[in-house]
Amino acid sequence: MAMMAGKKIWGRKRHLLVDTQGFILAVMVLAANIADVTGARLLLEGLANQFPRLSHLFADHGYDGEPFEQWLQHHLGWEIEIVPQQEREVHTEWALINGQPVEIRKPKGGFQVQRKRWIVERTFGWLIRYRRLARDYEGLPSSSEAFIQVASIRLLLTRLAPSRY
């Protein structure tokens, strides 16, 4: 485990490649001090042969940058679209100040769904429901990857044959 830059915490990063339904295609667990772009390269290299129909990726700002886009196009032939950070909606309130109505605009707080990004966030939410994945108990990153894959298999099986309870 390594310390995450800027956050002063020890841990790991989970890099996931998911389909449009949120099911895991590839997973890699790395030390937290490894940059997102580097982790993505480690995760994605060699996957072009496994997913020949894949041609377009959606990612957040952690994977932004011209060198990564060029690397992805050159090595895998895929395009990447960085999902723009959504502007916060504004909540308008009216108040009386010195007897005059005044419009007060406040940004809406809390979680807001971002186009395409919610898919992978939902997948992380599904994984966290498994107690073993709520915290990082594993000594080796490969063990963490294995437990993520087992949880993913269980999710897929549950959707194929839901229980009758």
Phi and psi in radians as a Rosetta constraint file:
Dihedral C 1 N 2 CA 2 C 2 CIRCULARHARMONIC -2.336 0.35
Dihedral N 2 CA 2 C 2 N 3 CIRCULARHARMONIC 2.812 0.35
Dihedral C 2 N 3 CA 3 C 3 CIRCULARHARMONIC -1.388 0.35
Dihedral N 3 CA 3 C 3 N 4 CIRCULARHARMONIC 2.359 0.35
Dihedral C 3 N 4 CA 4 C 4 CIRCULARHARMONIC -1.333 0.35
Dihedral N 4 CA 4 C 4 N 5 CIRCULARHARMONIC 2.222 0.35
Dihedral C 4 N 5 CA 5 C 5 CIRCULARHARMONIC -1.084 0.35
Dihedral N 5 CA 5 C 5 N 6 CIRCULARHARMONIC 2.297 0.35
Dihedral C 5 N 6 CA 6 C 6 CIRCULARHARMONIC 1.486 0.35
Dihedral N 6 CA 6 C 6 N 7 CIRCULARHARMONIC -0.354 0.35
Dihedral C 6 N 7 CA 7 C 7 CIRCULARHARMONIC -1.846 0.35
Dihedral N 7 CA 7 C 7 N 8 CIRCULARHARMONIC -0.245 0.35
Dihedral C 7 N 8 CA 8 C 8 CIRCULARHARMONIC 0.970 0.35
Dihedral N 8 CA 8 C 8 N 9 CIRCULARHARMONIC 0.693 0.35
Dihedral C 8 N 9 CA 9 C 9 CIRCULARHARMONIC -2.244 0.35
Dihedral N 9 CA 9 C 9 N 10 CIRCULARHARMONIC 2.706 0.35
Dihedral C 9 N 10 CA 10 C 10 CIRCULARHARMONIC -1.673 0.35
Dihedral N 10 CA 10 C 10 N 11 CIRCULARHARMONIC 2.514 0.35
Dihedral C 10 N 11 CA 11 C 11 CIRCULARHARMONIC 2.926 0.35
Dihedral N 11 CA 11 C 11 N 12 CIRCULARHARMONIC -2.835 0.35
Dihedral C 11 N 12 CA 12 C 12 CIRCULARHARMONIC -2.357 0.35
Dihedral N 12 CA 12 C 12 N 13 CIRCULARHARMONIC 2.784 0.35
Dihedral C 12 N 13 CA 13 C 13 CIRCULARHARMONIC -1.952 0.35
Dihedral N 13 CA 13 C 13 N 14 CIRCULARHARMONIC 2.428 0.35
Dihedral C 13 N 14 CA 14 C 14 CIRCULARHARMONIC -1.822 0.35
Dihedral N 14 CA 14 C 14 N 15 CIRCULARHARMONIC 2.064 0.35
Dihedral C 14 N 15 CA 15 C 15 CIRCULARHARMONIC -1.796 0.35
Dihedral N 15 CA 15 C 15 N 16 CIRCULARHARMONIC 2.176 0.35
Dihedral C 15 N 16 CA 16 C 16 CIRCULARHARMONIC -2.157 0.35
Dihedral N 16 CA 16 C 16 N 17 CIRCULARHARMONIC 2.486 0.35
Dihedral C 16 N 17 CA 17 C 17 CIRCULARHARMONIC -1.963 0.35
Dihedral N 17 CA 17 C 17 N 18 CIRCULARHARMONIC 2.040 0.35
Dihedral C 17 N 18 CA 18 C 18 CIRCULARHARMONIC -2.108 0.35
Dihedral N 18 CA 18 C 18 N 19 CIRCULARHARMONIC 2.753 0.35
Dihedral C 18 N 19 CA 19 C 19 CIRCULARHARMONIC -1.492 0.35
Dihedral N 19 CA 19 C 19 N 20 CIRCULARHARMONIC -3.039 0.35
Dihedral C 19 N 20 CA 20 C 20 CIRCULARHARMONIC -1.220 0.35
Dihedral N 20 CA 20 C 20 N 21 CIRCULARHARMONIC -0.262 0.35
Dihedral C 20 N 21 CA 21 C 21 CIRCULARHARMONIC -1.614 0.35
Dihedral N 21 CA 21 C 21 N 22 CIRCULARHARMONIC -0.141 0.35
Dihedral C 21 N 22 CA 22 C 22 CIRCULARHARMONIC 1.651 0.35
Dihedral N 22 CA 22 C 22 N 23 CIRCULARHARMONIC 0.140 0.35
Dihedral C 22 N 23 CA 23 C 23 CIRCULARHARMONIC -1.493 0.35
Dihedral N 23 CA 23 C 23 N 24 CIRCULARHARMONIC 2.470 0.35
Dihedral C 23 N 24 CA 24 C 24 CIRCULARHARMONIC -1.297 0.35
Dihedral N 24 CA 24 C 24 N 25 CIRCULARHARMONIC 2.242 0.35
Dihedral C 24 N 25 CA 25 C 25 CIRCULARHARMONIC -1.738 0.35
Dihedral N 25 CA 25 C 25 N 26 CIRCULARHARMONIC -0.657 0.35
Dihedral C 25 N 26 CA 26 C 26 CIRCULARHARMONIC -2.634 0.35
Dihedral N 26 CA 26 C 26 N 27 CIRCULARHARMONIC 2.606 0.35
Dihedral C 26 N 27 CA 27 C 27 CIRCULARHARMONIC -2.447 0.35
Dihedral N 27 CA 27 C 27 N 28 CIRCULARHARMONIC 2.526 0.35
Dihedral C 27 N 28 CA 28 C 28 CIRCULARHARMONIC -2.594 0.35
Dihedral N 28 CA 28 C 28 N 29 CIRCULARHARMONIC 2.297 0.35
Dihedral C 28 N 29 CA 29 C 29 CIRCULARHARMONIC -1.921 0.35
Dihedral N 29 CA 29 C 29 N 30 CIRCULARHARMONIC 2.188 0.35
Dihedral C 29 N 30 CA 30 C 30 CIRCULARHARMONIC -2.283 0.35
Dihedral N 30 CA 30 C 30 N 31 CIRCULARHARMONIC 2.911 0.35
Dihedral C 30 N 31 CA 31 C 31 CIRCULARHARMONIC -1.088 0.35
Dihedral N 31 CA 31 C 31 N 32 CIRCULARHARMONIC 2.611 0.35
Dihedral C 31 N 32 CA 32 C 32 CIRCULARHARMONIC -1.205 0.35
Dihedral N 32 CA 32 C 32 N 33 CIRCULARHARMONIC -0.329 0.35
Dihedral C 32 N 33 CA 33 C 33 CIRCULARHARMONIC -1.463 0.35
Dihedral N 33 CA 33 C 33 N 34 CIRCULARHARMONIC -0.007 0.35
Dihedral C 33 N 34 CA 34 C 34 CIRCULARHARMONIC -1.521 0.35
Dihedral N 34 CA 34 C 34 N 35 CIRCULARHARMONIC 2.267 0.35
Dihedral C 34 N 35 CA 35 C 35 CIRCULARHARMONIC -1.091 0.35
Dihedral N 35 CA 35 C 35 N 36 CIRCULARHARMONIC 2.671 0.35
Dihedral C 35 N 36 CA 36 C 36 CIRCULARHARMONIC -1.020 0.35
Dihedral N 36 CA 36 C 36 N 37 CIRCULARHARMONIC -0.717 0.35
Dihedral C 36 N 37 CA 37 C 37 CIRCULARHARMONIC -1.131 0.35
Dihedral N 37 CA 37 C 37 N 38 CIRCULARHARMONIC -0.733 0.35
Dihedral C 37 N 38 CA 38 C 38 CIRCULARHARMONIC -1.124 0.35
Dihedral N 38 CA 38 C 38 N 39 CIRCULARHARMONIC -0.752 0.35
Dihedral C 38 N 39 CA 39 C 39 CIRCULARHARMONIC -1.089 0.35
Dihedral N 39 CA 39 C 39 N 40 CIRCULARHARMONIC -0.676 0.35
Dihedral C 39 N 40 CA 40 C 40 CIRCULARHARMONIC -1.133 0.35
Dihedral N 40 CA 40 C 40 N 41 CIRCULARHARMONIC -0.715 0.35
Dihedral C 40 N 41 CA 41 C 41 CIRCULARHARMONIC -1.083 0.35
Dihedral N 41 CA 41 C 41 N 42 CIRCULARHARMONIC -0.750 0.35
Dihedral C 41 N 42 CA 42 C 42 CIRCULARHARMONIC -1.123 0.35
Dihedral N 42 CA 42 C 42 N 43 CIRCULARHARMONIC -0.658 0.35
Dihedral C 42 N 43 CA 43 C 43 CIRCULARHARMONIC -1.226 0.35
Dihedral N 43 CA 43 C 43 N 44 CIRCULARHARMONIC -0.738 0.35
Dihedral C 43 N 44 CA 44 C 44 CIRCULARHARMONIC -1.521 0.35
Dihedral N 44 CA 44 C 44 N 45 CIRCULARHARMONIC -0.405 0.35
Dihedral C 44 N 45 CA 45 C 45 CIRCULARHARMONIC -1.094 0.35
Dihedral N 45 CA 45 C 45 N 46 CIRCULARHARMONIC 2.272 0.35
Dihedral C 45 N 46 CA 46 C 46 CIRCULARHARMONIC 1.556 0.35
Dihedral N 46 CA 46 C 46 N 47 CIRCULARHARMONIC -0.011 0.35
Dihedral C 46 N 47 CA 47 C 47 CIRCULARHARMONIC -1.536 0.35
Dihedral N 47 CA 47 C 47 N 48 CIRCULARHARMONIC -0.194 0.35
Dihedral C 47 N 48 CA 48 C 48 CIRCULARHARMONIC -1.049 0.35
Dihedral N 48 CA 48 C 48 N 49 CIRCULARHARMONIC -0.643 0.35
Dihedral C 48 N 49 CA 49 C 49 CIRCULARHARMONIC -1.280 0.35
Dihedral N 49 CA 49 C 49 N 50 CIRCULARHARMONIC -0.529 0.35
Dihedral C 49 N 50 CA 50 C 50 CIRCULARHARMONIC -1.335 0.35
Dihedral N 50 CA 50 C 50 N 51 CIRCULARHARMONIC -0.528 0.35
Dihedral C 50 N 51 CA 51 C 51 CIRCULARHARMONIC -2.225 0.35
Dihedral N 51 CA 51 C 51 N 52 CIRCULARHARMONIC 1.311 0.35
Dihedral C 51 N 52 CA 52 C 52 CIRCULARHARMONIC -1.177 0.35
Dihedral N 52 CA 52 C 52 N 53 CIRCULARHARMONIC -0.406 0.35
Dihedral C 52 N 53 CA 53 C 53 CIRCULARHARMONIC -1.520 0.35
Dihedral N 53 CA 53 C 53 N 54 CIRCULARHARMONIC -0.187 0.35
Dihedral C 53 N 54 CA 54 C 54 CIRCULARHARMONIC -1.265 0.35
Dihedral N 54 CA 54 C 54 N 55 CIRCULARHARMONIC 2.288 0.35
Dihedral C 54 N 55 CA 55 C 55 CIRCULARHARMONIC -2.435 0.35
Dihedral N 55 CA 55 C 55 N 56 CIRCULARHARMONIC -0.226 0.35
Dihedral C 55 N 56 CA 56 C 56 CIRCULARHARMONIC -2.435 0.35
Dihedral N 56 CA 56 C 56 N 57 CIRCULARHARMONIC 2.290 0.35
Dihedral C 56 N 57 CA 57 C 57 CIRCULARHARMONIC -2.032 0.35
Dihedral N 57 CA 57 C 57 N 58 CIRCULARHARMONIC 2.585 0.35
Dihedral C 57 N 58 CA 58 C 58 CIRCULARHARMONIC -1.953 0.35
Dihedral N 58 CA 58 C 58 N 59 CIRCULARHARMONIC 2.404 0.35
Dihedral C 58 N 59 CA 59 C 59 CIRCULARHARMONIC -2.553 0.35
Dihedral N 59 CA 59 C 59 N 60 CIRCULARHARMONIC 2.888 0.35
Dihedral C 59 N 60 CA 60 C 60 CIRCULARHARMONIC -1.640 0.35
Dihedral N 60 CA 60 C 60 N 61 CIRCULARHARMONIC -3.024 0.35
Dihedral C 60 N 61 CA 61 C 61 CIRCULARHARMONIC -1.181 0.35
Dihedral N 61 CA 61 C 61 N 62 CIRCULARHARMONIC -0.265 0.35
Dihedral C 61 N 62 CA 62 C 62 CIRCULARHARMONIC -1.137 0.35
Dihedral N 62 CA 62 C 62 N 63 CIRCULARHARMONIC -0.365 0.35
Dihedral C 62 N 63 CA 63 C 63 CIRCULARHARMONIC -1.875 0.35
Dihedral N 63 CA 63 C 63 N 64 CIRCULARHARMONIC 0.245 0.35
Dihedral C 63 N 64 CA 64 C 64 CIRCULARHARMONIC -1.320 0.35
Dihedral N 64 CA 64 C 64 N 65 CIRCULARHARMONIC 2.571 0.35
Dihedral C 64 N 65 CA 65 C 65 CIRCULARHARMONIC 2.469 0.35
Dihedral N 65 CA 65 C 65 N 66 CIRCULARHARMONIC 2.411 0.35
Dihedral C 65 N 66 CA 66 C 66 CIRCULARHARMONIC -1.070 0.35
Dihedral N 66 CA 66 C 66 N 67 CIRCULARHARMONIC -0.734 0.35
Dihedral C 66 N 67 CA 67 C 67 CIRCULARHARMONIC -1.055 0.35
Dihedral N 67 CA 67 C 67 N 68 CIRCULARHARMONIC -0.680 0.35
Dihedral C 67 N 68 CA 68 C 68 CIRCULARHARMONIC -1.205 0.35
Dihedral N 68 CA 68 C 68 N 69 CIRCULARHARMONIC -0.712 0.35
Dihedral C 68 N 69 CA 69 C 69 CIRCULARHARMONIC -1.063 0.35
Dihedral N 69 CA 69 C 69 N 70 CIRCULARHARMONIC -0.745 0.35
Dihedral C 69 N 70 CA 70 C 70 CIRCULARHARMONIC -1.157 0.35
Dihedral N 70 CA 70 C 70 N 71 CIRCULARHARMONIC -0.740 0.35
Dihedral C 70 N 71 CA 71 C 71 CIRCULARHARMONIC -1.055 0.35
Dihedral N 71 CA 71 C 71 N 72 CIRCULARHARMONIC -0.781 0.35
Dihedral C 71 N 72 CA 72 C 72 CIRCULARHARMONIC -1.105 0.35
Dihedral N 72 CA 72 C 72 N 73 CIRCULARHARMONIC -0.746 0.35
Dihedral C 72 N 73 CA 73 C 73 CIRCULARHARMONIC -1.189 0.35
Dihedral N 73 CA 73 C 73 N 74 CIRCULARHARMONIC -0.729 0.35
Dihedral C 73 N 74 CA 74 C 74 CIRCULARHARMONIC -1.245 0.35
Dihedral N 74 CA 74 C 74 N 75 CIRCULARHARMONIC -0.817 0.35
Dihedral C 74 N 75 CA 75 C 75 CIRCULARHARMONIC -1.466 0.35
Dihedral N 75 CA 75 C 75 N 76 CIRCULARHARMONIC -0.601 0.35
Dihedral C 75 N 76 CA 76 C 76 CIRCULARHARMONIC -2.042 0.35
Dihedral N 76 CA 76 C 76 N 77 CIRCULARHARMONIC -0.303 0.35
Dihedral C 76 N 77 CA 77 C 77 CIRCULARHARMONIC 1.308 0.35
Dihedral N 77 CA 77 C 77 N 78 CIRCULARHARMONIC 0.377 0.35
Dihedral C 77 N 78 CA 78 C 78 CIRCULARHARMONIC -1.816 0.35
Dihedral N 78 CA 78 C 78 N 79 CIRCULARHARMONIC 2.714 0.35
Dihedral C 78 N 79 CA 79 C 79 CIRCULARHARMONIC -1.810 0.35
Dihedral N 79 CA 79 C 79 N 80 CIRCULARHARMONIC 2.676 0.35
Dihedral C 79 N 80 CA 80 C 80 CIRCULARHARMONIC -2.199 0.35
Dihedral N 80 CA 80 C 80 N 81 CIRCULARHARMONIC 2.445 0.35
Dihedral C 80 N 81 CA 81 C 81 CIRCULARHARMONIC -2.106 0.35
Dihedral N 81 CA 81 C 81 N 82 CIRCULARHARMONIC 2.083 0.35
Dihedral C 81 N 82 CA 82 C 82 CIRCULARHARMONIC -1.437 0.35
Dihedral N 82 CA 82 C 82 N 83 CIRCULARHARMONIC 2.111 0.35
Dihedral C 82 N 83 CA 83 C 83 CIRCULARHARMONIC -1.254 0.35
Dihedral N 83 CA 83 C 83 N 84 CIRCULARHARMONIC 2.096 0.35
Dihedral C 83 N 84 CA 84 C 84 CIRCULARHARMONIC -1.198 0.35
Dihedral N 84 CA 84 C 84 N 85 CIRCULARHARMONIC 2.554 0.35
Dihedral C 84 N 85 CA 85 C 85 CIRCULARHARMONIC -1.272 0.35
Dihedral N 85 CA 85 C 85 N 86 CIRCULARHARMONIC 2.219 0.35
Dihedral C 85 N 86 CA 86 C 86 CIRCULARHARMONIC -1.279 0.35
Dihedral N 86 CA 86 C 86 N 87 CIRCULARHARMONIC 2.413 0.35
Dihedral C 86 N 87 CA 87 C 87 CIRCULARHARMONIC -1.171 0.35
Dihedral N 87 CA 87 C 87 N 88 CIRCULARHARMONIC 2.437 0.35
Dihedral C 87 N 88 CA 88 C 88 CIRCULARHARMONIC -1.205 0.35
Dihedral N 88 CA 88 C 88 N 89 CIRCULARHARMONIC 2.351 0.35
Dihedral C 88 N 89 CA 89 C 89 CIRCULARHARMONIC -1.169 0.35
Dihedral N 89 CA 89 C 89 N 90 CIRCULARHARMONIC 2.630 0.35
Dihedral C 89 N 90 CA 90 C 90 CIRCULARHARMONIC -1.831 0.35
Dihedral N 90 CA 90 C 90 N 91 CIRCULARHARMONIC 2.315 0.35
Dihedral C 90 N 91 CA 91 C 91 CIRCULARHARMONIC -1.764 0.35
Dihedral N 91 CA 91 C 91 N 92 CIRCULARHARMONIC 2.211 0.35
Dihedral C 91 N 92 CA 92 C 92 CIRCULARHARMONIC -1.825 0.35
Dihedral N 92 CA 92 C 92 N 93 CIRCULARHARMONIC 2.287 0.35
Dihedral C 92 N 93 CA 93 C 93 CIRCULARHARMONIC -2.195 0.35
Dihedral N 93 CA 93 C 93 N 94 CIRCULARHARMONIC 2.657 0.35
Dihedral C 93 N 94 CA 94 C 94 CIRCULARHARMONIC -1.983 0.35
Dihedral N 94 CA 94 C 94 N 95 CIRCULARHARMONIC 2.438 0.35
Dihedral C 94 N 95 CA 95 C 95 CIRCULARHARMONIC -2.429 0.35
Dihedral N 95 CA 95 C 95 N 96 CIRCULARHARMONIC 2.657 0.35
Dihedral C 95 N 96 CA 96 C 96 CIRCULARHARMONIC -1.611 0.35
Dihedral N 96 CA 96 C 96 N 97 CIRCULARHARMONIC 2.085 0.35
Dihedral C 96 N 97 CA 97 C 97 CIRCULARHARMONIC -2.165 0.35
Dihedral N 97 CA 97 C 97 N 98 CIRCULARHARMONIC 2.061 0.35
Dihedral C 97 N 98 CA 98 C 98 CIRCULARHARMONIC 0.967 0.35
Dihedral N 98 CA 98 C 98 N 99 CIRCULARHARMONIC 0.668 0.35
Dihedral C 98 N 99 CA 99 C 99 CIRCULARHARMONIC 1.353 0.35
Dihedral N 99 CA 99 C 99 N 100 CIRCULARHARMONIC 0.037 0.35
Dihedral C 99 N 100 CA 100 C 100 CIRCULARHARMONIC -1.947 0.35
Dihedral N 100 CA 100 C 100 N 101 CIRCULARHARMONIC 2.377 0.35
Dihedral C 100 N 101 CA 101 C 101 CIRCULARHARMONIC -1.265 0.35
Dihedral N 101 CA 101 C 101 N 102 CIRCULARHARMONIC 2.274 0.35
Dihedral C 101 N 102 CA 102 C 102 CIRCULARHARMONIC -2.207 0.35
Dihedral N 102 CA 102 C 102 N 103 CIRCULARHARMONIC 2.322 0.35
Dihedral C 102 N 103 CA 103 C 103 CIRCULARHARMONIC -1.445 0.35
Dihedral N 103 CA 103 C 103 N 104 CIRCULARHARMONIC 2.207 0.35
Dihedral C 103 N 104 CA 104 C 104 CIRCULARHARMONIC -1.999 0.35
Dihedral N 104 CA 104 C 104 N 105 CIRCULARHARMONIC 2.087 0.35
Dihedral C 104 N 105 CA 105 C 105 CIRCULARHARMONIC -1.802 0.35
Dihedral N 105 CA 105 C 105 N 106 CIRCULARHARMONIC 2.183 0.35
Dihedral C 105 N 106 CA 106 C 106 CIRCULARHARMONIC -2.179 0.35
Dihedral N 106 CA 106 C 106 N 107 CIRCULARHARMONIC 2.415 0.35
Dihedral C 106 N 107 CA 107 C 107 CIRCULARHARMONIC -1.194 0.35
Dihedral N 107 CA 107 C 107 N 108 CIRCULARHARMONIC 2.458 0.35
Dihedral C 107 N 108 CA 108 C 108 CIRCULARHARMONIC -1.257 0.35
Dihedral N 108 CA 108 C 108 N 109 CIRCULARHARMONIC 2.214 0.35
Dihedral C 108 N 109 CA 109 C 109 CIRCULARHARMONIC -1.595 0.35
Dihedral N 109 CA 109 C 109 N 110 CIRCULARHARMONIC 3.113 0.35
Dihedral C 109 N 110 CA 110 C 110 CIRCULARHARMONIC 1.511 0.35
Dihedral N 110 CA 110 C 110 N 111 CIRCULARHARMONIC -3.027 0.35
Dihedral C 110 N 111 CA 111 C 111 CIRCULARHARMONIC -1.273 0.35
Dihedral N 111 CA 111 C 111 N 112 CIRCULARHARMONIC 2.384 0.35
Dihedral C 111 N 112 CA 112 C 112 CIRCULARHARMONIC -2.267 0.35
Dihedral N 112 CA 112 C 112 N 113 CIRCULARHARMONIC 2.334 0.35
Dihedral C 112 N 113 CA 113 C 113 CIRCULARHARMONIC -1.198 0.35
Dihedral N 113 CA 113 C 113 N 114 CIRCULARHARMONIC 2.331 0.35
Dihedral C 113 N 114 CA 114 C 114 CIRCULARHARMONIC -1.939 0.35
Dihedral N 114 CA 114 C 114 N 115 CIRCULARHARMONIC 2.458 0.35
Dihedral C 114 N 115 CA 115 C 115 CIRCULARHARMONIC -0.959 0.35
Dihedral N 115 CA 115 C 115 N 116 CIRCULARHARMONIC 2.239 0.35
Dihedral C 115 N 116 CA 116 C 116 CIRCULARHARMONIC 1.198 0.35
Dihedral N 116 CA 116 C 116 N 117 CIRCULARHARMONIC -0.475 0.35
Dihedral C 116 N 117 CA 117 C 117 CIRCULARHARMONIC -1.255 0.35
Dihedral N 117 CA 117 C 117 N 118 CIRCULARHARMONIC -0.507 0.35
Dihedral C 117 N 118 CA 118 C 118 CIRCULARHARMONIC -1.115 0.35
Dihedral N 118 CA 118 C 118 N 119 CIRCULARHARMONIC -0.372 0.35
Dihedral C 118 N 119 CA 119 C 119 CIRCULARHARMONIC -1.103 0.35
Dihedral N 119 CA 119 C 119 N 120 CIRCULARHARMONIC -0.880 0.35
Dihedral C 119 N 120 CA 120 C 120 CIRCULARHARMONIC -1.266 0.35
Dihedral N 120 CA 120 C 120 N 121 CIRCULARHARMONIC -0.569 0.35
Dihedral C 120 N 121 CA 121 C 121 CIRCULARHARMONIC -1.134 0.35
Dihedral N 121 CA 121 C 121 N 122 CIRCULARHARMONIC -0.649 0.35
Dihedral C 121 N 122 CA 122 C 122 CIRCULARHARMONIC -1.130 0.35
Dihedral N 122 CA 122 C 122 N 123 CIRCULARHARMONIC -0.678 0.35
Dihedral C 122 N 123 CA 123 C 123 CIRCULARHARMONIC -1.097 0.35
Dihedral N 123 CA 123 C 123 N 124 CIRCULARHARMONIC -0.761 0.35
Dihedral C 123 N 124 CA 124 C 124 CIRCULARHARMONIC -1.057 0.35
Dihedral N 124 CA 124 C 124 N 125 CIRCULARHARMONIC -0.669 0.35
Dihedral C 124 N 125 CA 125 C 125 CIRCULARHARMONIC -1.083 0.35
Dihedral N 125 CA 125 C 125 N 126 CIRCULARHARMONIC -0.729 0.35
Dihedral C 125 N 126 CA 126 C 126 CIRCULARHARMONIC -1.065 0.35
Dihedral N 126 CA 126 C 126 N 127 CIRCULARHARMONIC -0.719 0.35
Dihedral C 126 N 127 CA 127 C 127 CIRCULARHARMONIC -1.194 0.35
Dihedral N 127 CA 127 C 127 N 128 CIRCULARHARMONIC -0.650 0.35
Dihedral C 127 N 128 CA 128 C 128 CIRCULARHARMONIC -1.170 0.35
Dihedral N 128 CA 128 C 128 N 129 CIRCULARHARMONIC -0.356 0.35
Dihedral C 128 N 129 CA 129 C 129 CIRCULARHARMONIC -1.134 0.35
Dihedral N 129 CA 129 C 129 N 130 CIRCULARHARMONIC -0.349 0.35
Dihedral C 129 N 130 CA 130 C 130 CIRCULARHARMONIC -1.513 0.35
Dihedral N 130 CA 130 C 130 N 131 CIRCULARHARMONIC 2.085 0.35
Dihedral C 130 N 131 CA 131 C 131 CIRCULARHARMONIC -0.923 0.35
Dihedral N 131 CA 131 C 131 N 132 CIRCULARHARMONIC -0.655 0.35
Dihedral C 131 N 132 CA 132 C 132 CIRCULARHARMONIC -1.155 0.35
Dihedral N 132 CA 132 C 132 N 133 CIRCULARHARMONIC -0.436 0.35
Dihedral C 132 N 133 CA 133 C 133 CIRCULARHARMONIC -1.719 0.35
Dihedral N 133 CA 133 C 133 N 134 CIRCULARHARMONIC -0.092 0.35
Dihedral C 133 N 134 CA 134 C 134 CIRCULARHARMONIC -1.181 0.35
Dihedral N 134 CA 134 C 134 N 135 CIRCULARHARMONIC -0.541 0.35
Dihedral C 134 N 135 CA 135 C 135 CIRCULARHARMONIC -2.249 0.35
Dihedral N 135 CA 135 C 135 N 136 CIRCULARHARMONIC 2.857 0.35
Dihedral C 135 N 136 CA 136 C 136 CIRCULARHARMONIC -1.663 0.35
Dihedral N 136 CA 136 C 136 N 137 CIRCULARHARMONIC 1.595 0.35
Dihedral C 136 N 137 CA 137 C 137 CIRCULARHARMONIC -1.576 0.35
Dihedral N 137 CA 137 C 137 N 138 CIRCULARHARMONIC -0.267 0.35
Dihedral C 137 N 138 CA 138 C 138 CIRCULARHARMONIC -1.384 0.35
Dihedral N 138 CA 138 C 138 N 139 CIRCULARHARMONIC 2.565 0.35
Dihedral C 138 N 139 CA 139 C 139 CIRCULARHARMONIC -1.400 0.35
Dihedral N 139 CA 139 C 139 N 140 CIRCULARHARMONIC -0.583 0.35
Dihedral C 139 N 140 CA 140 C 140 CIRCULARHARMONIC -1.994 0.35
Dihedral N 140 CA 140 C 140 N 141 CIRCULARHARMONIC 2.496 0.35
Dihedral C 140 N 141 CA 141 C 141 CIRCULARHARMONIC -1.048 0.35
Dihedral N 141 CA 141 C 141 N 142 CIRCULARHARMONIC -0.574 0.35
Dihedral C 141 N 142 CA 142 C 142 CIRCULARHARMONIC -1.133 0.35
Dihedral N 142 CA 142 C 142 N 143 CIRCULARHARMONIC -0.561 0.35
Dihedral C 142 N 143 CA 143 C 143 CIRCULARHARMONIC -1.183 0.35
Dihedral N 143 CA 143 C 143 N 144 CIRCULARHARMONIC -0.719 0.35
Dihedral C 143 N 144 CA 144 C 144 CIRCULARHARMONIC -1.080 0.35
Dihedral N 144 CA 144 C 144 N 145 CIRCULARHARMONIC -0.747 0.35
Dihedral C 144 N 145 CA 145 C 145 CIRCULARHARMONIC -1.067 0.35
Dihedral N 145 CA 145 C 145 N 146 CIRCULARHARMONIC -0.726 0.35
Dihedral C 145 N 146 CA 146 C 146 CIRCULARHARMONIC -1.117 0.35
Dihedral N 146 CA 146 C 146 N 147 CIRCULARHARMONIC -0.749 0.35
Dihedral C 146 N 147 CA 147 C 147 CIRCULARHARMONIC -1.174 0.35
Dihedral N 147 CA 147 C 147 N 148 CIRCULARHARMONIC -0.601 0.35
Dihedral C 147 N 148 CA 148 C 148 CIRCULARHARMONIC -1.128 0.35
Dihedral N 148 CA 148 C 148 N 149 CIRCULARHARMONIC -0.724 0.35
Dihedral C 148 N 149 CA 149 C 149 CIRCULARHARMONIC -1.175 0.35
Dihedral N 149 CA 149 C 149 N 150 CIRCULARHARMONIC -0.669 0.35
Dihedral C 149 N 150 CA 150 C 150 CIRCULARHARMONIC -1.119 0.35
Dihedral N 150 CA 150 C 150 N 151 CIRCULARHARMONIC -0.760 0.35
Dihedral C 150 N 151 CA 151 C 151 CIRCULARHARMONIC -1.095 0.35
Dihedral N 151 CA 151 C 151 N 152 CIRCULARHARMONIC -0.671 0.35
Dihedral C 151 N 152 CA 152 C 152 CIRCULARHARMONIC -1.135 0.35
Dihedral N 152 CA 152 C 152 N 153 CIRCULARHARMONIC -0.716 0.35
Dihedral C 152 N 153 CA 153 C 153 CIRCULARHARMONIC -1.079 0.35
Dihedral N 153 CA 153 C 153 N 154 CIRCULARHARMONIC -0.752 0.35
Dihedral C 153 N 154 CA 154 C 154 CIRCULARHARMONIC -1.098 0.35
Dihedral N 154 CA 154 C 154 N 155 CIRCULARHARMONIC -0.715 0.35
Dihedral C 154 N 155 CA 155 C 155 CIRCULARHARMONIC -1.064 0.35
Dihedral N 155 CA 155 C 155 N 156 CIRCULARHARMONIC -0.779 0.35
Dihedral C 155 N 156 CA 156 C 156 CIRCULARHARMONIC -1.115 0.35
Dihedral N 156 CA 156 C 156 N 157 CIRCULARHARMONIC -0.762 0.35
Dihedral C 156 N 157 CA 157 C 157 CIRCULARHARMONIC -1.133 0.35
Dihedral N 157 CA 157 C 157 N 158 CIRCULARHARMONIC -0.653 0.35
Dihedral C 157 N 158 CA 158 C 158 CIRCULARHARMONIC -1.117 0.35
Dihedral N 158 CA 158 C 158 N 159 CIRCULARHARMONIC -0.639 0.35
Dihedral C 158 N 159 CA 159 C 159 CIRCULARHARMONIC -1.335 0.35
Dihedral N 159 CA 159 C 159 N 160 CIRCULARHARMONIC -0.518 0.35
Dihedral C 159 N 160 CA 160 C 160 CIRCULARHARMONIC -1.276 0.35
Dihedral N 160 CA 160 C 160 N 161 CIRCULARHARMONIC -0.726 0.35
Dihedral C 160 N 161 CA 161 C 161 CIRCULARHARMONIC -2.356 0.35
Dihedral N 161 CA 161 C 161 N 162 CIRCULARHARMONIC 1.401 0.35
Dihedral C 161 N 162 CA 162 C 162 CIRCULARHARMONIC -1.108 0.35
Dihedral N 162 CA 162 C 162 N 163 CIRCULARHARMONIC 2.614 0.35
Dihedral C 162 N 163 CA 163 C 163 CIRCULARHARMONIC -1.198 0.35
Dihedral N 163 CA 163 C 163 N 164 CIRCULARHARMONIC 2.788 0.35
Dihedral C 163 N 164 CA 164 C 164 CIRCULARHARMONIC -1.745 0.35
Dihedral N 164 CA 164 C 164 N 165 CIRCULARHARMONIC 0.300 0.35
